[in-house]
Amino acid sequence: MKRLSKEEKQEQTVIDLINKMFEIAGHSVTFEDIKGRKDDWYAQWTMTEEQNKEWRDWGIKYLKKQKGLYKHYAERQIAMFDLMYGLKLQQNDKMETQTNG
């Protein structure tokens, strides 16, 4: 098996994070389905706050293992990735009682 270049490793990380996000959110969509799209595909599917937290926790562990990052840097990377590509969060009825923490 050939070793992946730095760019190929980076691309594989993006693929893995997106695939896991769709999986945790319960959508039968993969990176292959959205590859090359220039629209706001990430706003066309939703996930709950609980699913988002589960995915972010998984992503932090994944980045620590795959890239050898310290937890702090893995958290920062997954936060930026979520900002750029994270699925839209479902609005629930309790929104007015929730506060931003």
VEXROLO-976831 format. One line per 2 residues: their letters; for each residue x, y, z of C-alpha. Coordinates in nm, 2 decimals. Example, Ala and Ser with C-alpha at 12.3 -4.5 7.8 and 13.67 -1.06 7.14 Angstrom:
BEGIN
AS	1.23,-0.45,0.78 | 1.37,-0.11,0.71
This chain:
BEGIN
MK	0.00,0.00,0.00 | 0.14,0.33,-0.10
RL	0.20,0.61,0.16 | -0.03,0.90,0.13
SK	0.11,1.25,0.06 | 0.03,1.53,0.30
EE	-0.24,1.66,0.07 | -0.40,1.31,0.04
KQ	-0.39,1.27,0.42 | -0.56,1.61,0.46
EQ	-0.83,1.52,0.20 | -0.89,1.18,0.38
TV	-0.93,1.36,0.71 | -1.20,1.59,0.55
ID	-1.37,1.28,0.39 | -1.37,1.09,0.72
LI	-1.51,1.39,0.92 | -1.79,1.46,0.67
NK	-1.89,1.10,0.64 | -1.90,1.06,1.02
MF	-2.10,1.38,1.06 | -2.37,1.25,0.81
EI	-2.36,0.90,0.98 | -2.41,1.05,1.33
AG	-2.69,1.28,1.20 | -2.87,0.98,1.05
HS	-2.84,1.08,0.69 | -2.76,0.83,0.42
VT	-2.53,1.08,0.24 | -2.15,1.05,0.20
FE	-1.87,1.28,0.09 | -1.90,1.14,-0.26
DI	-2.26,1.28,-0.28 | -2.15,1.63,-0.20
KG	-1.80,1.64,-0.35 | -1.75,1.93,-0.58
RK	-2.07,2.11,-0.48 | -2.03,2.49,-0.45
DD	-2.37,2.56,-0.29 | -2.46,2.56,0.08
WY	-2.50,2.18,0.10 | -2.43,2.18,0.47
AQ	-2.75,2.38,0.53 | -2.96,2.13,0.34
WT	-2.94,1.86,0.62 | -2.98,1.91,0.99
MT	-2.85,1.75,1.31 | -2.95,1.79,1.67
EE	-2.72,1.96,1.92 | -2.67,1.62,2.09
QN	-2.56,1.47,1.75 | -2.33,1.77,1.69
KE	-2.17,1.73,2.03 | -2.12,1.35,1.96
WR	-1.96,1.42,1.62 | -1.73,1.69,1.77
DW	-1.62,1.46,2.05 | -1.56,1.19,1.79
GI	-1.37,1.44,1.57 | -1.15,1.55,1.85
KY	-1.04,1.19,1.93 | -1.00,1.12,1.56
LK	-0.77,1.43,1.50 | -0.57,1.35,1.81
KQ	-0.51,1.00,1.69 | -0.47,1.07,1.31
KG	-0.27,1.39,1.33 | -0.11,1.36,1.68
LY	-0.26,1.68,1.79 | -0.30,1.79,2.15
KH	-0.66,1.81,2.27 | -0.66,2.19,2.27
YA	-0.56,2.21,1.90 | -0.79,1.92,1.80
ER	-1.08,2.11,1.97 | -0.99,2.42,1.78
QI	-0.97,2.24,1.44 | -1.30,2.06,1.49
AM	-1.46,2.39,1.59 | -1.34,2.56,1.27
FD	-1.44,2.26,1.06 | -1.79,2.27,1.22
LM	-1.81,2.64,1.14 | -1.73,2.58,0.78
YG	-1.90,2.25,0.70 | -2.11,2.16,1.00
LK	-2.47,2.06,0.93 | -2.74,2.31,1.03
LQ	-2.86,2.25,1.39 | -3.22,2.17,1.43
QN	-3.42,2.44,1.61 | -3.61,2.28,1.89
DK	-3.91,2.42,2.09 | -3.69,2.49,2.39
ME	-3.49,2.76,2.22 | -3.63,3.05,2.41
TQ	-3.53,2.89,2.74 | -3.18,2.81,2.63
TN	-2.89,3.06,2.67 | -2.57,3.07,2.48
G	-2.30,2.95,2.72
